[in-house]
């Protein structure tokens, strides 16, 4: 995707206080990248190089990748993996898959194999402790994959252990409210790509407008009814959100669909954890 349609890459930085975080993890730096859509069209090599350079510049303790590595054909994952091999992190890189990584029956396995070849584990209803026993990293499959089964892994966590959840689709924040979620990291929405100040993401605005119209006039809004299933909560299209005591952060992603982005730049997220 040409830079004219994507706009300049932006680093979003946030500092979050995490209850029960061990003193030894105070100041821990995480970087989130999401929605590459690496297919020769939706992500330029220039933007990808810049995102990798900015990630490394942050000197992260951990890098977290929240899905949609490819768009349809899964085979570009091998070329993407060659580029992601340049990412540098003290304690590793972890990933979850997005809906596009399941596009064909064999997509899931091809994407996982490609990432595993550069030592990036793909978590599916799994918990890991790369920074020690004081902070859990939980990875969940995509909501519509048929593999999304958070109950066992969430209920296996001691209640006093802080946890960061990787889940591609932000809608899962609804389903995860029954458990403690110190921070959920998601992508999927591309931030809406076109964002009107004071109104929000264009797809969400169109959905709300179409829903309010009489049936005879709904044809005037050219947006598919299936979009509501793809993503329900457009009010969570980007940024930090609070759901009771749980927190959700939605990354705007790197890849871009036509007609491009407006007021919604591609994103590298740098997160600092504090006690």
C-alpha positions in Angstrom: 0.0 0.0 0.0 1.4 3.3 -1.0 2.4 5.7 1.7 0.0 8.3 0.3 -2.9 6.0 1.3 -1.5 4.7 4.6 -0.2 7.9 6.1 2.9 8.1 8.3 3.5 5.4 10.9 2.9 6.5 14.5 4.3 5.2 17.8 1.7 5.2 20.5 3.1 5.1 24.0 1.2 4.4 27.2 2.1 3.7 30.8 -0.1 1.4 32.8 -0.2 0.6 36.5 -0.7 -3.2 37.0 -1.9 -4.4 40.4 0.3 -7.1 42.0 3.1 -6.6 39.5 6.4 -7.6 41.1 8.8 -4.8 41.9 11.3 -6.6 39.6 9.0 -6.0 36.6 8.4 -2.3 37.3 9.3 -0.4 34.1 8.9 -3.5 31.8 8.5 -2.4 28.2 6.2 -4.3 25.8 5.8 -3.6 22.1 2.6 -4.6 20.2 2.4 -5.0 16.5 -0.7 -6.1 14.7 -2.5 -6.7 11.4 0.4 -7.0 8.9 -1.7 -8.3 6.0 1.6 -9.1 4.3 0.5 -9.9 0.7 2.4 -7.6 -1.6 -0.4 -5.1 -1.6 -1.6 -4.0 1.8 1.7 -3.4 3.6 4.7 -1.7 2.0 8.2 -2.9 2.6 9.2 0.6 3.7 6.5 0.8 6.3 7.4 -2.7 7.6 11.1 -1.8 7.9 10.2 1.4 9.7 7.9 -0.5 12.2 10.7 -3.0 12.9 13.2 -0.3 13.4 11.0 1.7 15.8 10.2 -1.5 17.7 13.9 -2.2 18.2 14.5 1.4 19.1 12.2 1.0 22.1 14.4 -1.8 23.4 11.5 -4.0 24.5 11.5 -6.7 27.1 8.8 -8.5 25.1 7.2 -8.2 21.7 3.6 -9.2 21.2 2.0 -9.8 17.8 -1.8 -9.9 17.6 -2.6 -11.6 14.4 -3.5 -11.2 10.7 0.0 -11.9 9.4 -1.4 -12.6 5.9 -4.6 -11.7 4.1 -5.8 -14.7 2.0 -2.9 -16.8 0.6 -0.9 -17.9 3.6 2.4 -18.6 1.8 3.8 -15.0 2.1 4.3 -15.8 5.8 7.8 -17.2 4.8 8.9 -13.8 3.4 7.3 -11.9 6.3 9.1 -14.2 8.8 12.5 -13.4 7.1 11.7 -9.7 7.8 10.4 -10.3 11.4 13.6 -12.1 12.2 15.2 -8.6 12.6 13.0 -7.9 15.7 14.9 -7.7 18.9 13.5 -8.4 22.4 15.2 -9.3 25.7 12.7 -12.1 26.5 11.2 -13.1 23.2 8.4 -12.7 20.9 4.9 -14.2 21.2 2.0 -14.2 18.8 -1.6 -15.1 18.3 -3.5 -15.6 15.0 -6.2 -13.4 13.5 -9.2 -14.3 11.4 -7.2 -14.0 8.1 -4.7 -16.5 9.3 -7.5 -19.1 9.2 -8.7 -18.1 5.7 -8.1 -21.5 4.0 -8.2 -24.9 5.8 -4.4 -25.1 5.8 -3.7 -21.4 6.5 -3.4 -21.9 10.3 -0.7 -24.5 10.1 1.3 -22.7 7.4 1.3 -19.4 9.4 2.3 -21.2 12.6 5.1 -23.1 10.9 6.5 -19.9 9.3 6.6 -18.1 12.7 7.9 -21.1 14.6 10.9 -21.2 12.1 12.1 -17.9 13.5 11.3 -18.9 17.1 8.0 -17.0 17.5 5.6 -19.3 19.4 1.9 -19.0 18.5 -0.2 -19.3 21.6 -3.7 -20.9 21.4 -5.5 -21.1 24.7 -2.1 -21.1 26.4 -0.3 -19.3 29.1 3.4 -18.5 29.3 5.6 -16.7 31.8 8.6 -15.3 29.8 9.2 -12.6 32.4 8.9 -14.9 35.4 6.0 -16.3 37.5 4.8 -12.8 38.4 3.2 -12.0 35.1 1.2 -14.3 32.8 0.9 -13.9 29.1 -2.2 -15.6 27.8 -2.7 -16.2 24.0 -6.2 -17.0 22.6 -7.1 -18.1 19.1 -9.3 -15.9 16.9 -12.9 -15.5 18.1 -14.4 -17.1 14.9 -11.8 -19.8 14.5 -13.7 -22.5 16.3 -10.8 -22.8 18.7 -11.5 -19.9 21.0 -11.9 -21.6 24.4 -10.6 -19.3 27.1 -12.3 -20.8 30.2 -9.7 -23.5 31.0 -6.6 -21.3 30.6 -8.2 -18.3 32.4 -9.4 -20.4 35.3 -6.0 -22.0 35.7 -4.4 -18.7 36.7 -4.1 -17.8 40.4 -6.3 -14.8 41.1 -3.3 -12.7 42.5 -1.2 -13.1 39.3 -1.5 -10.2 36.8 -2.1 -11.2 33.3 -1.9 -9.8 29.8 -4.2 -11.4 27.2 -3.5 -11.5 23.5 -6.7 -11.8 21.5 -7.0 -10.6 17.9 -10.7 -9.5 18.0 -11.6 -6.8 20.6 -15.1 -8.2 20.8 -13.7 -11.0 23.0 -13.3 -8.4 25.8 -17.1 -8.9 26.3 -16.6 -12.6 26.9 -13.6 -12.2 29.1 -15.3 -9.8 31.6 -16.0 -12.8 33.9 -12.2 -13.1 34.6 -9.5 -10.7 35.7 -7.8 -9.0 32.6 -5.2 -6.5 33.6 -4.7 -5.7 29.9 -6.1 -7.2 26.7 -4.1 -6.5 23.5 -6.1 -6.7 20.3 -6.1 -5.5 16.7 -8.5 -6.5 13.9 -10.2 -3.2 13.3 -7.4 -1.2 11.6 -8.8 1.6 13.8 -11.7 1.9 11.3 -9.1 3.3 8.7 -11.3 6.4 8.2 -12.0 8.3 11.4 -14.1 11.4 11.7 -13.3 13.7 14.6 -16.1 13.7 17.1 -17.9 10.9 15.3 -15.4 8.0 15.3 -14.6 5.2 12.8 -16.5 5.4 9.5 -17.6 1.7 9.5 -19.2 2.0 12.9 -20.9 5.3 12.0 -22.3 3.7 8.8 -23.6 0.7 10.8 -25.4 2.8 13.3 -26.9 5.0 10.6 -28.1 2.0 8.6 -29.6 0.4 11.6 -31.7 3.5 12.3 -33.1 3.7 8.8 -36.4 2.1 7.7 -36.0 -1.2 5.9 -36.9 0.5 2.6 -34.0 2.9 2.9 -31.3 0.7 4.2 -30.0 0.2 0.6 -28.7 3.8 0.8 -25.9 2.7 3.2 -23.5 0.5 1.2 -22.2 -1.6 4.0 -22.7 -5.3 4.4 -24.8 -6.6 7.3 -22.1 -9.2 7.9 -19.8 -6.5 9.0 -21.6 -6.5 12.3 -20.5 -10.1 12.9 -16.9 -9.3 11.9 -16.7 -6.7 14.6 -19.5 -5.5 16.8 -18.1 -2.9 19.2 -16.8 -0.2 16.8 -16.6 2.1 19.9 -13.5 0.0 20.7 -12.0 0.5 17.3 -8.7 1.9 18.7 -6.9 3.0 21.8 -7.4 2.2 25.5 -10.8 1.2 26.9 -12.1 0.2 30.4 -14.6 -2.6 30.9 -15.2 -2.4 34.7 -11.8 -3.3 36.2 -10.6 -4.9 32.9 -8.6 -3.0 30.3 -8.5 -3.4 26.5 -6.1 -1.8 24.1 -6.7 -1.9 20.4 -3.8 -1.4 18.0 -4.7 0.2 14.6 -2.4 -2.3 12.8 0.1 -1.9 10.0 -1.7 -3.2 6.9 -4.2 -1.1 5.1 -7.2 -1.9 2.9 -8.4 0.3 0.0 -9.4 3.2 0.0 -6.7 3.8 2.6 -6.5 5.6 6.0 -7.6 9.0 7.1 -7.0 10.4 10.6 -6.0 6.8 11.5 -2.3 6.2 11.0 -0.7 2.7 11.2 0.7 2.0 14.7 3.5 0.6 16.8 2.4 0.5 20.4 5.0 0.8 23.2 3.6 0.0 26.7 5.4 0.5 30.0 4.2 -1.4 33.0 4.4 0.1 36.4 3.7 -1.3 39.9 
